[in-house]
Amino acid sequence: MSAMQNLLTPRRLADAIGVSESSLRRWVDDGKIQMARTAGGHRRIALADAVRFIRSARMQVVRPELLGLTQTPVGREGAHALPDALYRALHNGEDAVARGLVISAFLSGESMAELFDGPMRTALARIGDLWRHDPRGILIEHRAVDICIGIINQLRTLVTTAETSGPVALGGSPAGDPYMVPSLMACAVLAEAGFRAINFGPDTPVELLAGAAEEHNASVVWLAIGVEPAAGLKDRLGDLAARLVRRPASLVLGGRGAREVIPPERPNVQHVQSMRDLSLFGRGVAAACR
Ligand code: B12
């Protein structure tokens, strides 16, 4: 979706959710949907505000392409059926089905954090066991990661606002860590919590993050540690935390290897074990920054 399309006309949103434009205008007048005006005085709705409304009012999206969704959301799977359905779609390389399942669940009101900690993590964990029985499982795993990255990025566009003010969060995974999905999830969850979030992705030199936090005026730095931590990482994180505390900014550590590298006596370091907890923490920080 282009930047222009990130602003929807009232007609476009009305068509996307299958209601009349007059209903939509009534909801705007009632304050249920936020509407902005362009410099030329035209009424426009930011995609993120439209998505917020669709989720809270449990509206059905009948023409997803009008919202820039390339895949048709599929019918709402029961919460218990989603993990299996997503596993099958990822296993079979059915990108459109996997995307539709997750985006539908999100538009129906489930939070990103719930989807990430639940169905997506479970599906990837099951797929991660396939290679034990058949080496071709490695290819299935790589393809599933690629599909998940596409889905998470799409979710991110649905919550990202064009605002240039507001708190900033940035992060990645440390040098030697190849895992892409956890840091991308953290980025999307913090964007949903109201941050302008910058993901530096895997293999990021930790010693550059304090400078990046200064440059971008960040309030939160996250680090996803998915492999056994490299020697000296704990000390480097201690130095990073010491530099961040002066801003002040928090350092949030998560992932399989995080527990071993929590620097002692750093009050601004948080060890967070799930995307749900990151979301709660992020919402607290974002509220305090307002
Ligand atoms: C995809 C994958 C890979 C891909 C990654 C591709 C990529 N570019 O991202 C590649 C091929 C690189 C890979 C390599 C390896 N992998 Co691998 N991999 C996986 C797999 C299938 C999925 C990982 C993933 O992204 N999961 C999704 C994330 C989101 O789930 P998660 O990590 O559990 O994170 C959740 C929480 O921990 C938390 N969280 C995580 N990080 C953070 C960060 C923050 C800030 C917060 C708040 C929360 C948080 O929230 C997440 C959502 O709930 C897992 C299976 C599994 N059970 O996880 C194996 C797995 C992790 N891999 C494993 C292994 C053994 C390897 C290899 C050693 C294989 C090999 N022999 O070469 C190498 C090691 C790589 C290295 N350099 O060290 C084992 C690890 C065993 C262990 N206990 O250490 C696993 C568990 C598979 C298995 N069952 O054996 N792998």
Residues whose N, C-alpha, C, O or C-beta is under 5 A from the ligand:
A	BS01	B12	F116 D117 R121 L124 A125 I127 G128 D129 V145 G176 P178 Y179 M180 V181 P182 A186 W222 L223 A224 I225 V227 V252 L253 G254 G255 R256 V272 Q273 S274 M275 L278
